[in-house]
Amino acid sequence: MRRLRQGALEAVAVEAPEVASELRATATLLAGLPERLRDQQAAFAETGGLHATGLFDPAGELFCLREDVGRHNAMDKVIGWAFGEQRLPLGDAILCVSGRLSFELVQKAAVAGCPIMVAVGAPSSLAVELARDRCVTLCGFVRGGRVNVYSEEWRVVS
């Protein structure tokens, strides 16, 4: 298992440099992002069954939200939008996802240069390892006013 993890981290290291952004955000702002995301999910309100990814500015204003039955597809749509708007790298933005944090979602955020990721659900151990390796601030279980920070804690200020 360790060999697989090391190989996966080596593969992403080639594709994504460390995220060098100096962006910081308050825990209060980060704790409120999932609710802001949910408030804007029109398709979820209709169906109750879609994932979402939102791209927020440092003040917590929503740039872009995309929904899809797949968590990864929703993330791809947001990053595609950012590419089309010439906003890459995302050094001044925060990504928020409606589900759990997988290795692949952290990889996509790192490749896009996003310094902070927030999720309602749990991160996988490999997601945490990759976030630490690529200098992405990873926040999971963000709900009920609480934020668990797994990596690059210095970006989360009081």
Backbone as CSV, one residue per row, in Angstrom:
resi,resn,N_x,N_y,N_z,CA_x,CA_y,CA_z,C_x,C_y,C_z
1,MET,0.831,-1.201,0.000,0.000,0.000,0.000,0.870,1.258,0.000
2,ARG,1.932,1.256,0.772,2.797,2.433,0.836,3.401,2.731,-0.532
3,ARG,3.762,1.696,-1.282,4.338,1.893,-2.611,3.329,2.585,-3.526
4,LEU,2.071,2.164,-3.456,1.024,2.785,-4.267,0.898,4.256,-3.911
5,ARG,0.863,4.555,-2.627,0.749,5.948,-2.199,1.929,6.773,-2.702
6,GLN,3.129,6.265,-2.525,4.303,7.011,-2.951,4.277,7.231,-4.452
7,GLY,3.873,6.217,-5.214,3.789,6.363,-6.660,2.762,7.400,-7.061
8,ALA,1.631,7.429,-6.379,0.594,8.416,-6.677,1.090,9.821,-6.374
9,LEU,1.778,9.991,-5.253,2.304,11.316,-4.913,3.388,11.753,-5.883
10,GLU,4.223,10.832,-6.299,5.252,11.171,-7.281,4.627,11.577,-8.605
11,ALA,3.551,10.927,-8.996,2.886,11.262,-10.261,2.314,12.662,-10.224
12,VAL,1.666,13.029,-9.138,1.076,14.364,-9.077,2.149,15.434,-8.910
13,ALA,3.262,15.115,-8.300,4.332,16.093,-8.130,4.833,16.589,-9.482
14,VAL,4.824,15.725,-10.476,5.239,16.105,-11.816,4.218,17.058,-12.431
15,GLU,2.952,16.828,-12.137,1.865,17.601,-12.741,1.533,18.892,-12.001
16,ALA,1.814,18.940,-10.696,1.391,20.099,-9.906,2.499,20.557,-8.977
17,PRO,2.960,21.789,-9.146,3.937,22.313,-8.188,3.245,22.598,-6.856
18,GLU,4.013,22.828,-5.818,3.425,23.219,-4.541,2.627,24.510,-4.741
19,VAL,1.528,24.623,-4.035,0.698,25.831,-4.121,1.341,26.889,-3.226
20,ALA,1.791,27.963,-3.828,2.582,28.972,-3.119,1.772,30.179,-2.655
21,SER,0.480,30.151,-2.765,-0.360,31.294,-2.416,-0.251,31.670,-0.940
22,GLU,-0.300,32.951,-0.669,-0.294,33.464,0.697,-1.718,33.710,1.213
23,LEU,-2.713,33.265,0.478,-4.109,33.467,0.867,-4.373,32.910,2.255
24,ARG,-5.107,33.686,3.045,-5.555,33.259,4.368,-7.059,33.522,4.460
25,ALA,-7.722,32.763,5.319,-9.161,32.947,5.536,-9.471,32.628,6.988
26,THR,-10.507,33.248,7.494,-10.895,32.969,8.876,-11.658,31.647,8.944
27,ALA,-11.577,31.019,10.081,-12.327,29.781,10.306,-13.821,30.053,10.181
28,THR,-14.268,31.206,10.611,-15.685,31.568,10.517,-16.138,31.636,9.067
29,LEU,-15.334,32.265,8.219,-15.677,32.339,6.799,-15.735,30.937,6.198
30,LEU,-14.719,30.123,6.464,-14.678,28.765,5.911,-15.857,27.927,6.400
31,ALA,-16.218,28.084,7.664,-17.329,27.317,8.236,-18.657,27.646,7.558
32,GLY,-18.776,28.840,7.015,-20.020,29.249,6.366,-20.134,28.885,4.892
33,LEU,-19.048,28.445,4.268,-19.076,28.189,2.827,-20.011,27.048,2.415
34,PRO,-20.045,25.921,3.116,-20.979,24.865,2.695,-22.442,25.315,2.678
35,GLU,-22.831,26.136,3.636,-24.206,26.649,3.649,-24.445,27.598,2.477
36,ARG,-23.467,28.439,2.178,-23.592,29.332,1.015,-23.696,28.520,-0.275
37,LEU,-22.923,27.443,-0.339,-22.969,26.554,-1.496,-24.356,25.940,-1.618
38,ARG,-24.857,25.380,-0.546,-26.166,24.713,-0.552,-27.283,25.689,-0.926
39,ASP,-27.196,26.917,-0.431,-28.228,27.921,-0.745,-28.330,28.213,-2.232
40,GLN,-27.244,27.991,-2.978,-27.221,28.291,-4.414,-27.426,27.063,-5.297
41,GLN,-27.639,25.906,-4.703,-27.780,24.669,-5.465,-29.227,24.462,-5.922
42,ALA,-29.559,25.061,-7.041,-30.916,24.966,-7.570,-31.298,23.532,-7.929
43,ALA,-30.411,22.818,-8.595,-30.720,21.447,-9.009,-30.821,20.517,-7.802
44,PHE,-29.977,20.731,-6.789,-30.069,19.909,-5.586,-31.404,20.152,-4.890
45,ALA,-31.834,21.405,-4.837,-33.115,21.726,-4.216,-34.254,21.000,-4.922
46,GLU,-34.116,20.830,-6.212,-35.147,20.165,-7.019,-35.090,18.645,-6.889
47,THR,-33.875,18.092,-6.866,-33.721,16.637,-6.927,-33.270,15.993,-5.624
48,GLY,-32.508,16.726,-4.813,-31.961,16.166,-3.582,-30.821,15.193,-3.802
49,GLY,-30.283,15.143,-5.014,-29.292,14.121,-5.284,-28.089,14.527,-6.089
50,LEU,-27.686,15.778,-6.055,-26.530,16.197,-6.844,-25.419,16.733,-5.955
51,HIS,-24.209,16.523,-6.406,-23.045,17.111,-5.749,-22.788,18.484,-6.343
52,ALA,-22.053,19.295,-5.597,-21.708,20.623,-6.089,-20.282,20.973,-5.701
53,THR,-19.691,21.828,-6.513,-18.419,22.476,-6.201,-18.630,23.957,-6.425
54,GLY,-18.146,24.737,-5.482,-18.224,26.184,-5.607,-16.844,26.796,-5.499
55,LEU,-16.632,27.857,-6.243,-15.390,28.615,-6.195,-15.716,29.965,-5.570
56,PHE,-15.045,30.279,-4.462,-15.318,31.487,-3.696,-14.105,32.404,-3.674
57,ASP,-14.370,33.708,-3.551,-13.274,34.656,-3.381,-12.893,34.704,-1.891
58,PRO,-11.833,35.419,-1.530,-11.381,35.444,-0.135,-12.396,36.035,0.850
59,ALA,-13.381,36.773,0.352,-14.416,37.332,1.219,-15.624,36.408,1.329
60,GLY,-15.580,35.269,0.632,-16.680,34.316,0.690,-17.762,34.538,-0.342
61,GLU,-17.481,35.377,-1.341,-18.451,35.594,-2.417,-18.268,34.512,-3.482
62,LEU,-19.367,34.006,-3.966,-19.343,32.918,-4.931,-19.006,33.429,-6.327
63,PHE,-17.926,32.874,-6.914,-17.567,33.143,-8.309,-18.367,32.238,-9.229
64,CYS,-18.375,30.944,-8.880,-18.909,29.937,-9.787,-19.380,28.730,-8.982
65,LEU,-20.510,28.171,-9.376,-21.018,26.937,-8.790,-21.455,26.018,-9.915
66,ARG,-21.083,24.754,-9.784,-21.530,23.761,-10.756,-21.992,22.525,-10.003
67,GLU,-23.051,21.894,-10.524,-23.609,20.680,-9.928,-23.500,19.529,-10.921
68,ASP,-23.435,18.316,-10.365,-23.389,17.125,-11.201,-23.660,15.917,-10.308
69,VAL,-24.054,14.806,-10.905,-24.245,13.584,-10.127,-22.909,13.070,-9.591
70,GLY,-21.814,13.460,-10.208,-20.486,13.051,-9.754,-19.720,14.204,-9.130
71,ARG,-19.101,13.945,-7.981,-18.287,14.971,-7.312,-17.167,15.465,-8.215
72,HIS,-16.538,14.537,-8.904,-15.402,14.886,-9.755,-15.847,15.716,-10.956
73,ASN,-16.996,15.402,-11.502,-17.520,16.170,-12.635,-17.834,17.602,-12.221
74,ALA,-18.414,17.779,-11.046,-18.718,19.133,-10.566,-17.431,19.946,-10.431
75,MET,-16.389,19.322,-9.893,-15.090,20.004,-9.761,-14.523,20.333,-11.136
76,ASP,-14.578,19.381,-12.061,-14.067,19.621,-13.414,-14.777,20.799,-14.075
77,LYS,-16.068,20.905,-13.873,-16.840,22.003,-14.470,-16.388,23.353,-13.918
78,VAL,-16.131,23.427,-12.619,-15.686,24.693,-12.017,-14.293,25.057,-12.523
79,ILE,-13.396,24.095,-12.558,-12.041,24.387,-13.034,-12.066,24.736,-14.528
80,GLY,-12.921,24.073,-15.286,-13.084,24.425,-16.698,-13.593,25.845,-16.869
81,TRP,-14.541,26.239,-16.018,-15.042,27.616,-16.055,-13.896,28.589,-15.765
82,ALA,-13.112,28.291,-14.716,-11.992,29.165,-14.348,-10.986,29.278,-15.487
83,PHE,-10.731,28.166,-16.168,-9.831,28.191,-17.320,-10.392,29.106,-18.408
84,GLY,-11.670,28.959,-18.717,-12.311,29.776,-19.744,-12.323,31.257,-19.407
85,GLU,-12.360,31.560,-18.117,-12.346,32.959,-17.651,-10.931,33.482,-17.418
86,GLN,-9.940,32.676,-17.742,-8.526,33.014,-17.560,-8.208,33.347,-16.099
87,ARG,-8.772,32.551,-15.177,-8.549,32.742,-13.742,-7.524,31.778,-13.155
88,LEU,-6.969,30.897,-13.987,-5.974,29.951,-13.474,-4.607,30.594,-13.450
89,PRO,-3.793,30.337,-12.452,-4.056,29.515,-11.285,-4.996,30.206,-10.294
90,LEU,-5.607,29.402,-9.435,-6.618,29.879,-8.493,-6.013,30.284,-7.152
91,GLY,-4.914,30.997,-7.176,-4.204,31.373,-5.955,-4.958,32.284,-5.024
92,ASP,-6.020,32.921,-5.513,-6.802,33.851,-4.689,-8.220,33.339,-4.472
93,ALA,-8.398,32.021,-4.466,-9.747,31.465,-4.383,-9.793,30.266,-3.433
94,ILE,-11.021,29.919,-3.066,-11.288,28.793,-2.177,-12.285,27.882,-2.870
95,LEU,-11.984,26.593,-2.904,-12.914,25.605,-3.452,-13.691,24.960,-2.315
96,CYS,-14.983,24.785,-2.515,-15.842,24.121,-1.537,-16.605,23.013,-2.245
97,VAL,-16.555,21.804,-1.690,-17.259,20.669,-2.278,-18.308,20.144,-1.305
98,SER,-19.379,19.605,-1.878,-20.516,19.183,-1.072,-20.360,17.809,-0.437
99,GLY,-19.371,17.049,-0.849,-19.223,15.691,-0.336,-17.921,15.501,0.410
100,ARG,-17.357,14.329,0.242,-16.087,14.035,0.903,-14.921,14.408,-0.005
101,LEU,-13.733,14.464,0.596,-12.523,14.879,-0.120,-11.689,13.664,-0.491
102,SER,-11.596,13.403,-1.769,-10.778,12.304,-2.255,-9.423,12.827,-2.725
103,PHE,-8.509,11.898,-2.896,-7.198,12.201,-3.451,-7.335,12.941,-4.779
104,GLU,-8.233,12.462,-5.637,-8.379,13.042,-6.975,-8.862,14.489,-6.925
105,LEU,-9.746,14.815,-5.999,-10.215,16.197,-5.885,-9.089,17.113,-5.410
106,VAL,-8.298,16.644,-4.467,-7.152,17.436,-4.008,-6.146,17.601,-5.145
107,GLN,-5.953,16.557,-5.918,-5.045,16.629,-7.059,-5.511,17.703,-8.043
108,LYS,-6.800,17.727,-8.331,-7.335,18.724,-9.266,-7.159,20.132,-8.720
109,ALA,-7.394,20.304,-7.434,-7.218,21.623,-6.816,-5.752,22.050,-6.892
110,ALA,-4.843,21.124,-6.625,-3.411,21.451,-6.673,-2.981,21.827,-8.084
111,VAL,-3.427,21.070,-9.067,-3.085,21.377,-10.461,-3.628,22.760,-10.841
112,ALA,-4.803,23.112,-10.322,-5.400,24.426,-10.605,-4.788,25.532,-9.753
113,GLY,-3.923,25.182,-8.802,-3.253,26.187,-7.973,-4.108,26.761,-6.877
114,CYS,-5.125,26.029,-6.425,-6.022,26.530,-5.385,-5.451,26.220,-3.998
115,PRO,-5.304,27.233,-3.146,-4.651,27.027,-1.861,-5.525,26.450,-0.750
116,ILE,-6.849,26.608,-0.844,-7.731,26.166,0.244,-8.895,25.371,-0.325
117,MET,-9.123,24.193,0.273,-10.272,23.347,-0.077,-11.083,23.078,1.174
118,VAL,-12.397,23.185,1.017,-13.334,22.972,2.118,-14.337,21.915,1.683
119,ALA,-14.716,21.033,2.626,-15.715,20.009,2.304,-16.586,19.719,3.519
120,VAL,-17.800,19.316,3.235,-18.728,18.929,4.287,-18.301,17.586,4.883
121,GLY,-17.733,16.729,4.046,-17.387,15.383,4.470,-15.930,15.228,4.865
122,ALA,-15.557,13.964,5.035,-14.221,13.598,5.488,-13.235,13.525,4.330
123,PRO,-11.962,13.799,4.608,-10.929,13.545,3.603,-10.409,12.122,3.766
124,SER,-9.960,11.541,2.676,-9.275,10.256,2.776,-7.860,10.517,3.296
125,SER,-7.214,9.488,3.809,-5.846,9.663,4.307,-4.905,10.055,3.176
126,LEU,-5.135,9.536,1.989,-4.298,9.894,0.846,-4.543,11.348,0.424
127,ALA,-5.766,11.824,0.555,-6.064,13.229,0.252,-5.292,14.145,1.195
128,VAL,-5.255,13.786,2.471,-4.516,14.587,3.457,-3.027,14.565,3.133
129,GLU,-2.514,13.404,2.816,-1.096,13.273,2.476,-0.739,14.128,1.256
130,LEU,-1.574,14.093,0.243,-1.322,14.889,-0.953,-1.434,16.379,-0.654
131,ALA,-2.429,16.775,0.115,-2.581,18.191,0.469,-1.340,18.698,1.197
132,ARG,-0.821,17.900,2.110,0.405,18.297,2.822,1.582,18.403,1.858
133,ASP,1.675,17.469,0.928,2.774,17.449,-0.029,2.721,18.631,-0.994
134,ARG,1.526,19.056,-1.387,1.357,20.134,-2.373,1.036,21.481,-1.727
135,CYS,1.040,21.555,-0.396,0.801,22.803,0.350,-0.601,23.365,0.136
136,VAL,-1.587,22.487,0.126,-2.995,22.879,0.035,-3.594,22.786,1.431
137,THR,-4.300,23.814,1.853,-5.010,23.777,3.126,-6.279,22.980,2.926
138,LEU,-6.402,21.893,3.671,-7.519,20.969,3.518,-8.385,21.019,4.764
139,CYS,-9.661,21.373,4.570,-10.609,21.483,5.677,-11.766,20.523,5.447
140,GLY,-11.974,19.608,6.365,-13.056,18.641,6.238,-14.017,18.727,7.404
141,PHE,-15.117,17.997,7.294,-16.186,18.012,8.303,-16.601,19.446,8.629
142,VAL,-16.710,20.279,7.596,-17.068,21.687,7.783,-18.586,21.776,7.834
143,ARG,-19.084,21.820,9.048,-20.532,21.896,9.276,-20.790,22.291,10.719
144,GLY,-21.958,22.856,10.926,-22.332,23.256,12.278,-21.379,24.254,12.908
145,GLY,-20.762,25.096,12.071,-19.835,26.103,12.590,-18.449,25.573,12.923
146,ARG,-18.187,24.316,12.616,-16.892,23.714,12.923,-16.075,23.472,11.659
147,VAL,-14.756,23.512,11.833,-13.824,23.272,10.731,-12.673,22.422,11.256
148,ASN,-12.443,21.274,10.638,-11.251,20.474,10.940,-10.218,20.761,9.862
149,VAL,-9.054,21.224,10.273,-7.997,21.577,9.332,-6.928,20.487,9.384
150,TYR,-6.618,19.912,8.226,-5.712,18.771,8.132,-4.325,19.113,7.608
151,SER,-4.170,20.247,6.973,-2.872,20.600,6.396,-2.775,22.108,6.220
152,GLU,-1.557,22.602,6.215,-1.292,24.034,5.985,-2.214,24.905,6.852
153,GLU,-2.218,24.606,8.152,-3.097,25.289,9.109,-2.879,26.799,9.178
154,TRP,-1.698,27.253,8.792,-1.384,28.675,8.885,-2.294,29.550,8.034
155,ARG,-2.960,28.967,7.051,-3.869,29.757,6.217,-5.209,30.033,6.893
156,VAL,-5.499,29.304,7.956,-6.768,29.492,8.679,-6.479,30.342,9.914
157,VAL,-7.016,31.542,9.905,-6.745,32.501,10.993,-8.013,32.738,11.805
158,SER,-7.827,33.265,13.025,-9.007,33.523,13.856,-9.649,34.845,13.553
